[in-house]
């Protein structure tokens, strides 16, 4: 396992991290076996994963609760990452989405952040959070100044409730505003070989300013594992239906690309998942790669990717193949 430093801190964490969105279950991901999820988290820890990422919105608190259950007695070995800014307790904030009986708002009001951190601490069974993200930027008409948000986060840091500050799903201007108001140690953007938009401006800026990047969805919700064929469909409301690469005309192109890497799988004695994760870990500016898993077998597969060192020529070949796909067709 590779370990890397988080931002300007002295915090070291595993390059391959465990993402727990799917563990939250619910309409996005369907039913989840909690006992199986606990075993998967513990297997990740046993395999050397030290960074676990979650959020209150993942199953409306369920993911945090499962993580808290799984890490009991092991907290001192881990770097816990969670988030704030998606709020459904009352009418504060600007409408984001509705799911079941929950009306979720984007809200980065300092008062709600203070409430959220306490709720997350209880769910996780800890008295501090290592890395605390704003989950999404706030929106008009309740667009709270980033200065106010950052002052609140810096105060929580001074109080010892959080150790480092991050912002998820932000653009370059947001990042600069966070920096101007305090210490931003990391961002959490969507990134995969099929979605490389952040390479243009955001990653170079973060590299120049010692801001870590935690890439989420590196496997495009499983598409880049090669295990989702052309005949597989998903129920209405499942998140994969919103990803353009899952449309038949685009999925076929991706699967054809993956089939062309059979020689690489033989060369490195690895699975497609491992090859894709190893490629992502090797990209300049990507510090940590968040890999979701609800089963021990998936954890074992993902973790081995951290030990793969791909040749420069193969890294280049994989990039060229991904770039040759172009943008997904509408």
C-alpha positions as CSV (number, residue, x, y, z in Angstrom):
1,X,0.0,0.0,0.0
2,X,1.2,3.5,-0.8
3,X,0.7,6.2,1.8
4,X,0.6,9.9,0.9
5,X,0.5,13.2,2.9
6,X,-2.7,15.2,3.1
7,X,-2.3,18.8,1.9
8,X,0.0,20.8,4.2
9,X,-0.8,18.7,7.2
10,X,1.3,15.9,8.8
11,X,-1.5,13.5,8.2
12,X,-0.6,10.4,6.2
13,X,-3.2,8.2,4.6
14,X,-3.5,5.3,2.1
15,X,-3.5,6.3,-1.6
16,X,-6.3,3.8,-2.2
17,X,-9.1,4.8,0.1
18,X,-12.5,3.3,0.9
19,X,-15.6,5.2,-0.3
20,X,-18.8,4.4,1.5
21,X,-21.6,6.0,-0.6
22,X,-23.0,2.6,-1.7
23,X,-22.8,1.3,1.9
24,X,-25.5,3.8,2.8
25,X,-27.9,1.9,0.5
26,X,-31.3,3.5,-0.2
27,X,-32.8,4.3,-3.6
28,X,-29.5,5.2,-5.2
29,X,-27.9,1.9,-4.5
30,X,-30.6,-0.5,-3.4
31,X,-30.6,-2.7,-0.3
32,X,-27.3,-3.1,1.5
33,X,-26.3,-6.0,3.8
34,X,-25.0,-4.1,6.9
35,X,-23.1,-7.1,8.3
36,X,-21.4,-7.6,5.0
37,X,-20.6,-3.9,4.8
38,X,-19.0,-4.0,8.3
39,X,-16.9,-7.0,7.2
40,X,-15.8,-5.1,4.0
41,X,-14.7,-2.1,6.0
42,X,-12.8,-4.2,8.5
43,X,-11.2,-6.1,5.6
44,X,-10.0,-2.8,4.1
45,X,-8.4,-1.8,7.4
46,X,-6.7,-5.2,7.7
47,X,-5.4,-4.8,4.2
48,X,-3.7,-1.4,5.0
49,X,-6.5,1.1,4.0
50,X,-6.3,4.0,6.5
51,X,-8.6,6.5,4.8
52,X,-12.3,6.0,4.9
53,X,-14.7,8.5,3.3
54,X,-18.3,8.9,4.2
55,X,-21.0,11.6,4.4
56,X,-24.3,12.2,6.2
57,X,-26.2,12.2,2.9
58,X,-25.1,8.6,2.2
59,X,-28.2,6.8,3.3
60,X,-29.3,9.8,5.4
61,X,-26.8,8.9,8.2
62,X,-26.8,5.2,7.6
63,X,-23.3,5.0,6.0
64,X,-21.8,7.0,8.9
65,X,-23.4,4.7,11.4
66,X,-22.1,1.6,9.7
67,X,-18.6,3.1,9.5
68,X,-18.8,3.9,13.2
69,X,-19.8,0.3,14.0
70,X,-17.0,-1.2,11.8
71,X,-14.2,1.0,13.2
72,X,-15.0,0.5,16.9
73,X,-11.7,-0.2,18.6
74,X,-9.7,0.7,15.6
75,X,-10.2,4.5,15.4
76,X,-6.6,5.4,16.2
77,X,-5.4,3.6,13.1
78,X,-7.7,5.6,10.7
79,X,-8.2,8.8,8.9
80,X,-11.9,9.5,8.8
81,X,-13.3,11.8,6.2
82,X,-16.9,13.0,6.2
83,X,-18.9,16.0,5.1
84,X,-21.4,18.8,5.8
85,X,-23.7,21.0,3.7
86,X,-26.6,18.7,2.6
87,X,-29.3,19.5,5.1
88,X,-32.8,18.0,5.6
89,X,-33.7,18.8,9.2
90,X,-35.6,22.0,8.5
91,X,-36.2,24.6,5.8
92,X,-32.8,26.3,6.0
93,X,-30.9,26.1,2.7
94,X,-31.8,26.0,-1.0
95,X,-33.6,23.0,-2.5
96,X,-31.3,20.3,-4.0
97,X,-33.3,17.1,-4.4
98,X,-36.1,15.1,-2.8
99,X,-35.9,11.4,-1.9
100,X,-38.6,9.6,-0.1
101,X,-39.8,11.8,2.7
102,X,-36.5,13.8,2.7
103,X,-36.2,17.3,1.1
104,X,-32.5,17.9,0.9
105,X,-31.1,21.4,0.7
106,X,-27.7,22.7,0.1
107,X,-26.8,24.6,3.2
108,X,-23.5,25.9,4.4
109,X,-24.8,28.2,7.1
110,X,-22.4,28.1,10.1
111,X,-25.2,27.3,12.4
112,X,-26.1,24.1,10.5
113,X,-22.5,23.1,10.1
114,X,-22.0,23.2,13.9
115,X,-25.1,21.0,14.3
116,X,-23.9,18.6,11.5
117,X,-20.5,18.0,12.9
118,X,-21.9,17.0,16.3
119,X,-24.4,14.6,14.6
120,X,-21.6,13.0,12.6
121,X,-19.3,12.6,15.6
122,X,-22.1,10.7,17.4
123,X,-22.8,8.5,14.4
124,X,-19.1,7.7,13.9
125,X,-18.5,7.1,17.6
126,X,-15.5,9.5,17.7
127,X,-14.6,12.8,19.2
128,X,-12.8,14.2,16.2
129,X,-13.0,14.0,12.4
130,X,-9.7,14.0,10.4
131,X,-10.9,15.6,7.2
132,X,-14.1,17.6,7.0
133,X,-15.6,18.5,3.6
134,X,-18.2,20.9,2.4
135,X,-20.2,18.4,0.3
136,X,-21.5,20.9,-2.3
137,X,-21.3,24.7,-2.8
138,X,-24.4,26.6,-1.5
139,X,-26.8,28.1,-4.0
140,X,-28.8,31.2,-4.5
141,X,-30.9,32.6,-2.9
142,X,-29.2,31.1,0.2
143,X,-25.6,31.3,-1.1
144,X,-23.6,31.8,2.1
145,X,-20.2,33.6,1.7
146,X,-17.3,31.1,1.7
147,X,-15.6,33.4,4.2
148,X,-18.3,32.7,6.7
149,X,-18.2,28.9,6.0
150,X,-14.4,28.8,6.3
151,X,-14.4,30.8,9.5
152,X,-16.8,28.3,11.0
153,X,-14.6,25.3,9.8
154,X,-11.4,27.0,11.1
155,X,-13.1,27.4,14.5
156,X,-14.0,23.7,14.6
157,X,-10.4,23.0,13.8
158,X,-9.2,25.2,16.7
159,X,-11.6,23.3,19.0
160,X,-10.1,20.0,17.9
161,X,-13.3,18.6,16.4
162,X,-11.8,18.4,12.9
163,X,-8.1,18.2,11.9
164,X,-8.2,19.4,8.2
165,X,-10.6,21.1,5.8
166,X,-11.7,20.1,2.4
167,X,-14.2,21.1,-0.3
168,X,-16.0,18.7,-2.6
169,X,-17.5,19.4,-6.0
170,X,-16.0,22.8,-6.2
171,X,-14.7,24.8,-9.2
172,X,-11.4,26.8,-9.3
173,X,-12.9,30.0,-8.1
174,X,-14.4,28.3,-5.1
175,X,-11.0,26.8,-4.2
176,X,-9.4,30.2,-4.4
177,X,-12.0,31.7,-2.1
178,X,-11.5,28.9,0.4
179,X,-7.8,29.5,0.3
180,X,-8.2,33.2,0.9
181,X,-10.3,32.7,4.0
182,X,-8.3,29.9,5.7
183,X,-6.4,26.7,5.1
184,X,-7.8,24.3,2.5
185,X,-6.0,21.0,2.6
186,X,-8.0,19.0,0.0
187,X,-10.7,18.9,-2.6
188,X,-12.9,15.9,-3.6
189,X,-13.7,16.0,-7.3
190,X,-15.3,13.5,-9.6
191,X,-12.5,12.0,-11.7
192,X,-11.9,8.9,-13.8
193,X,-10.2,8.2,-17.1
194,X,-13.6,8.9,-18.7
195,X,-14.1,12.2,-16.9
196,X,-10.8,14.2,-16.9
197,X,-12.2,17.8,-16.8
198,X,-10.3,18.7,-13.7
199,X,-7.0,18.2,-15.4
200,X,-7.3,21.4,-17.3
201,X,-7.2,24.0,-14.4
202,X,-8.0,22.5,-11.1
203,X,-5.3,19.8,-10.7
204,X,-2.4,22.1,-11.8
205,X,-3.6,24.7,-9.4
206,X,-3.9,22.2,-6.5
207,X,-0.4,20.8,-7.3
208,X,1.1,24.3,-7.1
209,X,-0.7,25.1,-3.8
210,X,-0.2,21.8,-1.9
211,X,-3.9,20.9,-2.0
212,X,-4.6,17.2,-2.1
213,X,-7.2,15.7,-4.5
214,X,-9.4,12.8,-3.4
215,X,-10.8,11.4,-6.7
216,X,-14.3,9.8,-6.4
217,X,-16.0,7.5,-9.0
218,X,-12.7,6.3,-10.5
219,X,-14.4,3.2,-11.8
220,X,-17.5,5.1,-13.0
221,X,-19.7,3.2,-10.6
222,X,-18.5,-0.2,-11.9
223,X,-18.5,0.4,-15.6
224,X,-14.7,0.4,-15.8
225,X,-14.5,-3.0,-14.1
226,X,-15.8,-4.6,-17.3
227,X,-18.4,-6.5,-15.3
228,X,-21.4,-4.4,-16.5
229,X,-22.3,-5.8,-19.9
230,X,-24.6,-4.4,-22.6
231,X,-27.6,-6.4,-21.4
232,X,-27.5,-5.1,-17.8
233,X,-30.2,-2.6,-16.9
234,X,-30.9,-0.6,-13.7
235,X,-34.1,0.2,-11.9
236,X,-35.6,3.7,-12.2
237,X,-33.9,6.1,-9.8
238,X,-30.7,4.2,-9.6
239,X,-27.7,6.6,-10.0
240,X,-26.1,4.8,-12.9
241,X,-28.9,5.8,-15.1
242,X,-27.8,9.4,-14.8
243,X,-24.2,8.7,-16.1
244,X,-23.9,9.3,-19.9
245,X,-21.4,6.6,-20.3
246,X,-24.0,4.0,-19.3
247,X,-26.2,4.8,-22.4
248,X,-25.9,1.8,-24.8
249,X,-24.1,3.7,-27.6
250,X,-21.4,4.9,-25.1
251,X,-21.2,1.8,-23.0
252,X,-20.3,-0.3,-26.0
253,X,-17.3,2.0,-26.8
254,X,-16.1,1.7,-23.2
255,X,-16.4,-2.1,-23.2
256,X,-14.6,-2.4,-26.5
257,X,-11.7,-0.3,-25.0
258,X,-11.5,-2.5,-21.9
259,X,-11.4,-5.7,-24.1
260,X,-8.4,-4.2,-25.8
261,X,-6.3,-4.3,-22.6
262,X,-6.2,-8.1,-22.2
263,X,-2.5,-8.1,-22.8
264,X,-2.0,-5.5,-20.0
265,X,-4.0,-7.7,-17.6
266,X,-1.7,-10.6,-18.4
267,X,1.4,-8.5,-18.2
268,X,0.5,-7.2,-14.7
269,X,-1.4,-10.3,-13.6
270,X,-4.3,-8.0,-12.5
271,X,-8.0,-7.4,-13.0
272,X,-9.5,-4.6,-15.0
273,X,-10.4,-2.8,-11.7
274,X,-6.9,-3.0,-10.5
275,X,-5.5,-1.7,-13.8
276,X,-7.9,1.2,-13.8
277,X,-7.3,2.1,-10.1
278,X,-3.5,1.8,-10.6
279,X,-3.7,4.2,-13.6
280,X,-5.7,6.7,-11.6
281,X,-3.4,6.6,-8.6
282,X,-0.5,7.3,-10.9
283,X,-2.0,10.5,-12.4
284,X,-0.3,13.7,-11.5
285,X,-2.3,15.7,-8.9
286,X,-4.4,12.8,-7.8
287,X,-3.4,12.1,-4.2
288,X,-6.0,9.6,-3.0
289,X,-8.5,7.4,-5.0
290,X,-11.8,6.6,-3.3
291,X,-12.9,3.1,-4.2
292,X,-16.4,2.0,-3.1
293,X,-16.9,-1.6,-1.9
294,X,-19.7,-3.4,0.0
295,X,-18.1,-6.9,-0.1
296,X,-14.8,-8.2,1.2
297,X,-13.9,-9.6,-2.3
298,X,-14.3,-6.2,-3.9
299,X,-12.1,-4.6,-1.2
300,X,-9.3,-7.2,-1.8
301,X,-9.5,-6.6,-5.5
302,X,-9.3,-2.8,-5.1
303,X,-6.5,-2.8,-2.5
304,X,-4.1,-4.8,-4.6
305,X,-4.1,-1.9,-7.2
306,X,-2.0,0.1,-4.7
307,X,0.9,-2.2,-5.3
308,X,0.8,-2.1,-9.1
309,X,3.4,0.1,-10.8
310,X,2.5,0.6,-14.4
311,X,5.2,1.3,-17.0
312,X,5.2,4.8,-18.4
313,X,4.4,3.5,-21.9
314,X,1.4,1.6,-20.6
315,X,0.1,4.6,-18.6
316,X,0.4,6.6,-21.8
317,X,-1.4,3.9,-23.9
318,X,-4.3,3.8,-21.5
319,X,-4.7,7.5,-21.6
320,X,-4.6,7.6,-25.4
321,X,-7.3,4.9,-25.6
322,X,-9.5,6.8,-23.1
323,X,-9.0,10.1,-25.0
324,X,-9.8,8.4,-28.3
325,X,-13.4,7.7,-27.0
326,X,-14.1,11.4,-27.1
327,X,-17.1,12.8,-25.2
328,X,-20.1,10.5,-24.6
329,X,-22.9,10.8,-27.2
330,X,-26.1,12.4,-26.0
